[in-house]
């Protein structure tokens, strides 16, 4: 996965949003987007297993 891909930016922005929410810097709850990111991550992991990527690739991705 290239560092300029959608899931890469999506996950880091959600993490940053979650940290801001936990510190009280924003009132908007990011939990729905955390669940969406969790589903995307699992789908990508299953696709990597299906296409028989190396274990190291799976370890780094997750």
RAURTA-V425036 format. One record per residue. N is the residue number from 1. RES is the residue in one letter. D_LAST is the distance of its C-alpha to the last C-alpha in Angstrom with 1 decimal. Layout:
n: {N,N}
res: {RES,RES}
d_last: {D_LAST,D_LAST}
This chain:
n: {1,2,3,4,5,6,7,8,9,10,11,12,13,14,15,16,17,18,19,20,21,22,23,24,25,26,27,28,29,30,31,32,33,34,35,36,37,38,39,40,41,42,43,44,45,46,47,48,49,50,51,52,53,54,55,56,57,58,59,60,61,62}
res: {X,X,X,X,X,X,X,X,X,X,X,X,X,X,X,X,X,X,X,X,X,X,X,X,X,X,X,X,X,X,X,X,X,X,X,X,X,X,X,X,X,X,X,X,X,X,X,X,X,X,X,X,X,X,X,X,X,X,X,X,X,X}
d_last: {12.0,14.6,14.5,17.1,15.5,15.8,12.2,11.7,14.9,14.6,11.6,13.3,16.7,15.8,14.5,17.7,19.7,18.5,19.5,22.8,23.4,23.0,25.3,27.8,27.9,27.5,28.8,26.5,24.0,20.4,19.4,19.9,17.7,14.9,15.4,15.5,12.2,10.7,12.6,11.6,7.8,9.0,11.5,9.6,7.6,11.2,12.7,10.9,12.1,15.4,16.0,15.3,12.9,12.7,10.7,10.0,8.6,6.1,5.4,5.6,3.8,0.0}
